[in-house]
Amino acid sequence: MILIKLKVKGYITTQMRRIRNYYFSITNYIPSTTLRGAILAEYYNQTGKIDENFYVSPAYPIKTAPAHYFSPAKERKGDEFIEVKRILEKKEKEFEANKPIEEIMKLEIDGKHPKPKIGSLITYEGETDKENKYREFSSKSIIQMHVAIDKTSISSYKGMLFAYEYKEFDEMWAIASDSEVIDTVKRIKIGRGKNRGNKVVDVEKVREVSLDQSKGLLYCLSPCIGSLFGKTFFKAKYIIGDKSIYSGWFTVDSFSGQKPVFETLREGSLVYVESFSNEKSLMPAGLNFMLRISDLSSILNKVS
């Protein structure tokens, strides 16, 4: 795998939700399917080819990633998060020792019981001798109005005024497969309204990155799913996470042309994997980017 950096110029949309004539960006990151589609579209424009095996993770702001169960918020409504150093490495050993799950999931830091917010985007801010410190990430945004134009009368359609929320990100990071695609594509456009204004993203291949994807206690950098369409991708002994709904086009060989909707584990979930089967086959669909890490800061240090 390789590390890529994205330099966002201007404001872009992410995954969106429509409420009447208003479109809201509901994620503070670029979903994997959105990013992959934009990169492959530009690759096709330049070469006339499509690499269906190309995959890329969601793109997160620099030093930012989804929180897991053991990197909780210090307070229920607070934006400060805390994580005991090498906590996932310690918890994996507890799983291996068959410690009761209730004891493994017990959260107590300095005599307090912090609140898990699995999947919340948190930014690394520093550390003490025992703990890593984070703050919840929230991007700036603007609202722009757009109107549909009648090509015959060259005037606006009645009732066709729309409002879009655009996000500001600056620099972001993602993990991708090492292929000709990333060697070719240097600039992309992302999201709605990409042809209005300077809404472009520069893509830079940084370096190869070594990530542990062996079985054990794994962290979900993207949505994860154990089985789908009658196929099993991994078997889990324990899962500590929340659920979300996936909807996106499948462009891998075995699922080409489908846009299914199904339930997944959301980003930041932890899965104790006993065995893998076809572990990378869903990565082009933006699923099952699963990493074995000692704590969240270890992956952020590697990709920053």
Phi, psi and chi 1 to 4 in degrees:
 res  aa     phi    psi   chi1   chi2   chi3   chi4
   1 MET       -  159.6  -66.4 -175.3 -175.4      -
   2 ILE  -127.5  156.4   58.4  169.2      -      -
   3 LEU   -94.7  130.1  169.6   66.5      -      -
   4 ILE  -119.8  147.9   62.8  173.1      -      -
   5 LYS  -112.8  141.4  -67.0  -70.7 -179.3   69.6
   6 LEU  -117.6  126.7  -52.7  172.3      -      -
   7 LYS  -106.4  106.8 -177.6   69.2  175.3 -179.7
   8 VAL   -86.0  124.0 -178.2      -      -      -
   9 LYS  -108.2  120.9  -61.7 -177.0  177.8 -177.7
  10 GLY    82.8 -161.7      -      -      -      -
  11 TYR  -108.8  142.9  -71.0   76.2      -      -
  12 ILE  -131.5  161.5   61.7  174.1      -      -
  13 THR   -93.8  154.6   62.0      -      -      -
  14 THR  -115.1 -145.8   61.0      -      -      -
  15 GLN   -65.7  134.4 -173.2  174.5   -4.7      -
  16 MET  -120.7  154.8  -54.1 -158.2   77.3      -
  17 ARG  -127.9  135.7  176.5 -178.5  -61.9  161.3
  18 ARG  -101.5  130.4  179.6 -180.0  178.2 -179.9
  19 ILE  -124.2  103.4  -59.0  178.0      -      -
  20 ARG    54.8 -117.9  -58.3 -170.8   69.2  177.2
  21 ASN  -100.0   20.0  -76.3    9.1      -      -
  22 TYR  -114.2  131.4  -71.8   82.2      -      -
  23 TYR  -111.7  118.5  -70.8   84.6      -      -
  24 PHE  -108.6  135.6  -64.2   93.8      -      -
  25 SER   -78.2  118.4  -67.9      -      -      -
  26 ILE   -99.9    0.1   59.9  174.3      -      -
  27 THR  -126.0  146.9   61.0      -      -      -
  28 ASN   -97.8   30.9  -79.3  -41.1      -      -
  29 TYR  -152.8  170.8   62.3   92.0      -      -
  30 ILE   -96.4  114.9  -57.5  174.0      -      -
  31 PRO   -58.4  152.0  -23.3   34.3      -      -
  32 SER   -57.6  -43.9  173.0      -      -      -
  33 THR   -65.7  -36.7   49.4      -      -      -
  34 THR   -65.2  -46.7  -59.0      -      -      -
  35 LEU   -66.7  -44.3 -179.9   56.7      -      -
  36 ARG   -62.4  -43.1 -179.6  177.0 -175.8  -97.4
  37 GLY   -61.6  -41.0      -      -      -      -
  38 ALA   -67.0  -41.1      -      -      -      -
  39 ILE   -67.5  -44.9  -68.5  173.5      -      -
  40 LEU   -68.8  -32.2  -73.3 -179.8      -      -
  41 ALA   -63.9  -42.9      -      -      -      -
  42 GLU   -69.1  -37.7  179.7   59.3   27.4      -
  43 TYR   -61.2  -41.5  179.7   65.5      -      -
  44 TYR   -66.3  -40.8  180.0   80.2      -      -
  45 ASN   -59.6  -34.9  -72.5  -21.1      -      -
  46 GLN   -86.6  -32.8  -66.8 -171.7   34.7      -
  47 THR  -118.9  -18.3   67.3      -      -      -
  48 GLY    76.1   12.8      -      -      -      -
  49 LYS  -120.7  159.0  -61.7 -176.2  -67.3 -175.4
  50 ILE  -127.7  130.5  -70.5  -69.4      -      -
  51 ASP  -103.4   97.0 -177.2   -6.0      -      -
  52 GLU   -68.9  -18.2  -67.5 -171.4  -13.0      -
  53 ASN   -88.9   -4.7  -65.7  -43.4      -      -
  54 PHE   -67.7  137.5  171.3   74.2      -      -
  55 TYR  -138.2  155.1   57.5   78.4      -      -
  56 VAL  -150.5  141.7   63.0      -      -      -
  57 SER   -75.6  171.6   73.5      -      -      -
  58 PRO   -57.5  152.5  -22.5   33.1      -      -
  59 ALA  -101.2  123.9      -      -      -      -
  60 TYR  -113.3  152.0  -62.8  109.9      -      -
  61 PRO   -57.8  153.1  -25.2   35.2      -      -
  62 ILE   -55.6  136.5  -69.9  -62.7      -      -
  63 LYS    63.0   24.3  -68.2 -171.9  176.0 -178.8
  64 THR  -129.5  142.5  -59.9      -      -      -
  65 ALA  -159.4  166.8      -      -      -      -
  66 PRO   -69.5  138.4  -19.0   32.1      -      -
  67 ALA   -71.0  147.9      -      -      -      -
  68 HIS  -109.6 -179.8   55.1   77.5      -      -
  69 TYR   -59.4  -35.8 -179.1   87.5      -      -
  70 PHE   -96.0   16.5  -61.7  106.2      -      -
  71 SER  -124.8   64.9   59.4      -      -      -
  72 PRO   -80.2  166.8   32.5  -36.9      -      -
  73 ALA   -74.4  141.7      -      -      -      -
  74 LYS   -65.6  -32.6  -66.0  176.4   69.2  174.4
  75 GLU  -133.9  156.6  -61.4  177.4   -1.4      -
  76 ARG   -58.1  -41.1 -173.0  170.7   65.4   87.5
  77 LYS  -109.0   12.9  -65.7 -175.6  178.4 -178.5
  78 GLY   -86.9  164.9      -      -      -      -
  79 ASP  -109.2    8.1   64.4   -7.5      -      -
  80 GLU   -96.8  133.2  -66.5 -177.7   55.0      -
  81 PHE  -120.9  154.3  -72.6   67.0      -      -
  82 ILE  -139.3  148.6 -165.3  167.7      -      -
  83 GLU  -147.8  124.0  177.0 -169.9   48.6      -
  84 VAL   -64.4  135.0  173.7      -      -      -
  85 LYS   -60.5  136.5  -73.8 -173.4  174.6 -179.0
  86 ARG    57.5   32.2  -52.1 -171.1   75.7   81.8
  87 ILE   -65.1  -37.3 -176.5   62.7      -      -
  88 LEU   -72.3  -31.9  -62.0 -176.0      -      -
  89 GLU   -64.3  -41.2 -173.2  177.6  -66.6      -
  90 LYS   -67.9  -41.2  -63.1  172.4 -176.8  176.0
  91 LYS   -68.0  -34.4  -67.9  -60.6  177.5  179.9
  92 GLU   -61.5  -40.2 -176.9  175.2   52.8      -
  93 LYS   -65.6  -34.1  -68.4  178.4 -179.9  178.0
  94 GLU   -68.8  -38.6  -67.8 -179.3    6.3      -
  95 PHE   -61.8  -45.1  -82.1  117.5      -      -
  96 GLU   -64.0  -29.4  -68.5  171.0   -8.8      -
  97 ALA   -85.0    4.9      -      -      -      -
  98 ASN    58.1   36.9  -67.6  -41.6      -      -
  99 LYS   -67.6  144.0 -165.4  172.1 -178.3  178.9
 100 PRO   -55.8  137.6  -26.5   35.2      -      -
 101 ILE   -59.9  -32.1 -172.5   65.9      -      -
 102 GLU   -63.0  -37.1  -64.9   80.2    8.4      -
 103 GLU   -73.8  -37.6  -67.6 -174.0   30.3      -
 104 ILE   -63.2  -39.4  -65.1  175.1      -      -
 105 MET   -84.6   -2.7  -66.6 -177.7   63.3      -
 106 LYS   -65.6  126.4 -175.1  177.3 -179.5 -179.3
 107 LEU  -110.0  115.8  -89.9  179.0      -      -
 108 GLU  -149.8  117.9 -176.3  174.0  -18.9      -
 109 ILE  -126.9  119.2  -59.1  176.8      -      -
 110 ASP    54.6   39.7  -62.8  -30.4      -      -
 111 GLY    79.1    1.4      -      -      -      -
 112 LYS  -110.9  161.6  -62.5 -178.6  179.2 -179.8
 113 HIS  -115.5   88.4  -60.1  -83.1      -      -
 114 PRO   -68.9  166.0   25.4  -33.2      -      -
 115 LYS  -101.3  116.4  175.1   69.6  174.3  177.5
 116 PRO   -66.8  138.2  -17.8   31.2      -      -
 117 LYS  -132.4   72.9  -66.1 -176.2  179.3  180.0
 118 ILE   -61.0  128.4  -62.4  169.9      -      -
 119 GLY    94.7  -14.6      -      -      -      -
 120 SER   -64.1  136.4  -64.4      -      -      -
 121 LEU   -77.2  126.6  -73.7 -167.9      -      -
 122 ILE  -128.5  144.9   56.4  177.0      -      -
 123 THR  -110.4  130.5  -58.5      -      -      -
 124 TYR   -65.1  130.7  177.5   78.0      -      -
 125 GLU  -122.1  -12.2  -70.8 -151.1  -36.4      -
 126 GLY   152.7 -169.9      -      -      -      -
 127 GLU  -154.9  162.5   61.3 -175.7   75.1      -
 128 THR  -116.4 -169.6   63.9      -      -      -
 129 ASP   -62.9  -31.6  -69.3  -19.1      -      -
 130 LYS  -113.8  -18.2  -62.9 -179.2  178.7  179.7
 131 GLU  -133.8  152.8  -61.4  163.3  -12.4      -
 132 ASN  -101.9  142.1  -61.6  -46.2      -      -
 133 LYS  -116.4  140.2  -63.4 -177.1  179.7  -65.2
 134 TYR  -137.1  163.5  -53.2   86.5      -      -
 135 ARG  -133.4  142.0 -171.4  171.1  -63.5  -83.8
 136 GLU   -62.4  135.1 -170.8  165.2   13.3      -
 137 PHE   -89.3  137.8  175.4   84.3      -      -
 138 SER  -144.2  120.2 -179.6      -      -      -
 139 SER   -82.6  155.5   65.5      -      -      -
 140 LYS   -74.7  153.6  -65.0  179.7 -179.0  179.4
 141 SER  -146.3  159.3   63.9      -      -      -
 142 ILE  -133.0  157.0   60.2  171.0      -      -
 143 ILE  -110.8  127.7  -57.1  -65.8      -      -
 144 GLN  -122.0  142.3  -68.9 -175.0   -3.3      -
 145 MET   -95.6  140.3  -54.7  -57.7  -64.3      -
 146 HIS  -133.0  150.2  -60.0  -71.4      -      -
 147 VAL  -134.0  141.6   63.4      -      -      -
 148 ALA   -78.5  137.4      -      -      -      -
 149 ILE  -109.3  131.3  -58.6  -62.7      -      -
 150 ASP   -75.2  119.2 -172.3  -35.8      -      -
 151 LYS   -68.3  -20.3  -65.9 -179.2  179.9  178.9
 152 THR   -82.6  -51.6  -57.4      -      -      -
 153 SER   -88.6  -11.3   64.5      -      -      -
 154 ILE    54.6   40.6  -42.7  -59.8      -      -
 155 SER  -138.3  170.2   62.0      -      -      -
 156 SER   -72.7  145.8   61.1      -      -      -
 157 TYR   -72.5  140.2  -83.1  111.7      -      -
 158 LYS   -68.0  131.6 -177.2  178.8  179.4 -179.3
 159 GLY    75.8   12.7      -      -      -      -
 160 MET  -112.4   38.9  -66.8  -65.6  -76.7      -
 161 LEU   -95.6  125.7 -177.2   66.0      -      -
 162 PHE  -124.0  148.8  -62.1   92.9      -      -
 163 ALA  -115.3  132.5      -      -      -      -
 164 TYR  -121.5  138.9  -69.6   91.1      -      -
 165 GLU   -95.9  125.3 -179.2 -175.6   20.6      -
 166 TYR  -111.9  141.1  -66.6   90.1      -      -
 167 LYS  -104.8  147.6  -63.3  -81.5 -171.6  175.0
 168 GLU  -106.3  128.0 -178.7 -178.0   29.4      -
 169 PHE  -124.2  -32.0  -72.3  112.8      -      -
 170 ASP    67.9 -115.8 -166.4   23.3      -      -
 171 GLU   -99.6  141.2 -164.3  172.9   55.3      -
 172 MET  -137.1  166.6  -50.8 -179.8   79.9      -
 173 TRP  -130.1  154.1   68.7  -86.2      -      -
 174 ALA  -156.6  162.5      -      -      -      -
 175 ILE  -110.2  133.6  -58.4  -62.2      -      -
 176 ALA  -137.0  163.2      -      -      -      -
 177 SER   -73.4  144.6   55.2      -      -      -
 178 ASP   -82.4  107.7 -167.6    0.2      -      -
 179 SER  -150.5  175.9   73.7      -      -      -
 180 GLU   -61.3  -24.7 -179.1 -172.4  -15.1      -
 181 VAL   -57.4  -53.0  174.3      -      -      -
 182 ILE   -71.1  -28.5  -68.8  -60.6      -      -
 183 ASP   -68.6  -24.7  -67.3  -31.1      -      -
 184 THR   -93.6  -45.3  -56.5      -      -      -
 185 VAL   -85.1  123.0  174.7      -      -      -
 186 LYS  -117.2  -16.4  -56.2  -58.2  179.5 -175.5
 187 ARG  -150.5  136.9  174.7  168.4  -73.0 -172.7
 188 ILE  -135.3  167.4   57.6  176.1      -      -
 189 LYS  -120.0  140.8  -69.0 -172.5  175.5 -177.1
 190 ILE  -130.8  139.1  -74.5 -177.0      -      -
 191 GLY    83.8 -176.5      -      -      -      -
 192 ARG   -72.8  152.8  -69.2  177.6  178.3  -93.4
 193 GLY    66.5   21.8      -      -      -      -
 194 LYS   -69.5  -16.9   53.4 -179.3  173.1  -73.5
 195 ASN   -93.9    2.7  -66.1  -40.0      -      -
 196 ARG  -107.3  107.4  -56.8 -176.6 -175.8   99.1
 197 GLY    85.5 -172.1      -      -      -      -
 198 ASN   -93.0   73.1 -176.2   31.5      -      -
 199 LYS  -107.9   69.2  -61.9  175.9  176.2   65.5
 200 VAL  -119.8  159.2  -61.5      -      -      -
 201 VAL  -131.3  123.6  178.6      -      -      -
 202 ASP   -83.4  137.1  -72.6  -23.1      -      -
 203 VAL  -112.9  126.8 -179.1      -      -      -
 204 GLU  -126.1  125.4  176.6 -170.9   -0.8      -
 205 LYS   -79.5  120.1  177.2  179.8  176.0  179.6
 206 VAL   -93.4  -60.1 -179.3      -      -      -
 207 ARG  -171.3  166.9   61.5  177.2 -179.3  -86.8
 208 GLU   -70.2  147.3  -69.2 -174.2    2.3      -
 209 VAL  -134.6  132.1   59.0      -      -      -
 210 SER   -94.1  120.2  176.3      -      -      -
 211 LEU  -125.7  135.6  -59.7  172.0      -      -
 212 ASP   -83.9  115.9 -171.3   -9.8      -      -
 213 GLN  -118.4   23.6  -65.8 -177.6  -71.2      -
 214 SER   -75.5  164.3   58.1      -      -      -
 215 LYS   -66.2  160.7   62.8 -176.8 -178.7 -179.3
 216 GLY   134.1 -153.5      -      -      -      -
 217 LEU   -83.0  111.8 -176.1   59.4      -      -
 218 LEU  -115.5  147.9  -57.1 -177.8      -      -
 219 TYR  -103.1  132.2  164.9   79.5      -      -
 220 CYS   -88.2  108.1  -70.6      -      -      -
 221 LEU   -77.5  -22.7 -174.0   64.4      -      -
 222 SER  -129.1  176.2   69.5      -      -      -
 223 PRO   -57.7  144.9  -25.4   34.9      -      -
 224 CYS  -127.7  148.7  -68.2      -      -      -
 225 ILE  -148.5  135.7 -170.2  165.1      -      -
 226 GLY   -81.7  -34.5      -      -      -      -
 227 SER  -147.0  149.9   59.7      -      -      -
 228 LEU  -162.8  137.8 -176.0   65.5      -      -
 229 PHE    54.3   35.6  -56.7  139.3      -      -
 230 GLY    80.6    3.2      -      -      -      -
 231 LYS  -110.2  143.2  -67.7 -171.1  175.7 -177.1
 232 THR  -104.7  132.8  -62.3      -      -      -
 233 PHE  -109.2  -29.4  -57.7   98.6      -      -
 234 PHE  -160.0  155.2   63.2   81.1      -      -
 235 LYS  -111.5  127.3  -68.6 -176.7  179.2  179.3
 236 ALA  -111.5  134.9      -      -      -      -
 237 LYS   -85.6  -37.9 -174.2  175.2 -177.8 -179.9
 238 TYR  -138.2  146.5  -60.3  105.0      -      -
 239 ILE  -133.6  128.6  -64.9  174.6      -      -
 240 ILE  -123.8   97.0  -55.4  175.0      -      -
 241 GLY  -171.6 -176.8      -      -      -      -
 242 ASP  -114.6  165.9  -76.7  -18.5      -      -
 243 LYS  -106.4  154.0  -65.5 -180.0  178.9  179.5
 244 SER  -145.3  173.7   62.5      -      -      -
 245 ILE  -108.2  129.6  -61.2  -61.8      -      -
 246 TYR  -101.8  135.2  176.9   94.6      -      -
 247 SER  -146.4  115.4  176.3      -      -      -
 248 GLY  -173.0  155.0      -      -      -      -
 249 TRP   -69.3  136.9  -71.4  103.8      -      -
 250 PHE   -95.2  126.4  -84.9   71.3      -      -
 251 THR  -126.2   18.6   55.7      -      -      -
 252 VAL   -82.7  164.6  -64.7      -      -      -
 253 ASP   -54.2  -45.9  -68.9  -22.4      -      -
 254 SER   -82.2  -15.8   52.4      -      -      -
 255 PHE  -126.8   24.9  -56.4  122.6      -      -
 256 SER   -60.0  136.0 -179.9      -      -      -
 257 GLY    84.1    7.3      -      -      -      -
 258 GLN  -104.0  145.3  -62.9 -171.9   50.5      -
 259 LYS  -126.6   76.5 -170.8  179.4 -178.6 -177.9
 260 PRO   -81.1  163.1   31.0  -34.7      -      -
 261 VAL  -125.2  125.3  176.8      -      -      -
 262 PHE  -155.2  169.3   50.3   84.1      -      -
 263 GLU   -89.3  136.9 -166.2  173.3   70.9      -
 264 THR  -132.3  171.3   66.5      -      -      -
 265 LEU   -80.5  136.3  -65.7  171.0      -      -
 266 ARG   -80.2  167.6   71.0  173.5  -57.3 -178.2
 267 GLU   -56.2  142.3  -57.3   90.0  -26.2      -
 268 GLY    92.7   -8.2      -      -      -      -
 269 SER   -69.3  152.8  -65.9      -      -      -
 270 LEU  -113.0  134.4  -60.6  173.3      -      -
 271 VAL  -132.0  125.5 -177.2      -      -      -
 272 TYR   -89.8  102.4 -170.1   89.7      -      -
 273 VAL   -90.5  126.6  175.1      -      -      -
 274 GLU   -89.3  -33.9  -67.4 -176.3  -60.7      -
 275 SER  -157.5  154.2   62.2      -      -      -
 276 PHE  -114.1  152.7  -81.8  111.7      -      -
 277 SER  -150.0  123.5  177.0      -      -      -
 278 ASN    54.9   46.3  -57.8  -47.6      -      -
 279 GLU   -63.5  -25.5   62.1  -95.1   29.9      -
 280 LYS  -104.5    2.6  -68.9 -173.0  177.7 -179.0
 281 SER   -69.9  -22.8   58.7      -      -      -
 282 LEU   -99.4   -0.2  -74.3 -176.4      -      -
 283 MET   -64.9  -34.8  -69.3  173.5   74.3      -
 284 PRO   -62.5  -21.2  -27.2   37.9      -      -
 285 ALA   -89.3    7.1      -      -      -      -
 286 GLY    80.2   20.4      -      -      -      -
 287 LEU  -118.4  154.2  -63.8  166.6      -      -
 288 ASN    64.2   38.7  -69.2   -0.1      -      -
 289 PHE   -80.9   93.0  -76.6   79.7      -      -
 290 MET  -116.1  127.5  -53.6  174.1   74.9      -
 291 LEU  -126.5  145.3  -49.2  175.0      -      -
 292 ARG   -97.6  111.7 -160.7  164.3  173.1 -144.8
 293 ILE  -130.1  154.8   58.3  176.4      -      -
 294 SER   -80.2  -34.3   58.4      -      -      -
 295 ASP  -164.2  174.5   54.5   31.9      -      -
 296 LEU   -66.5  -34.5 -161.9   54.7      -      -
 297 SER   -65.1  -26.0   71.8      -      -      -
 298 SER   -66.2  -38.9   64.9      -      -      -
 299 ILE   -76.0  -35.0  180.0   65.0      -      -
 300 LEU   -68.8  -36.4  -67.4  178.5      -      -
 301 ASN   -66.1  -33.4  -72.7  -24.0      -      -
 302 LYS   -73.1  -30.2 -175.0  170.4  -71.5 -169.6
 303 VAL  -105.6    0.5  -59.6      -      -      -
 304 SER   -90.7      -  -63.9      -      -      -
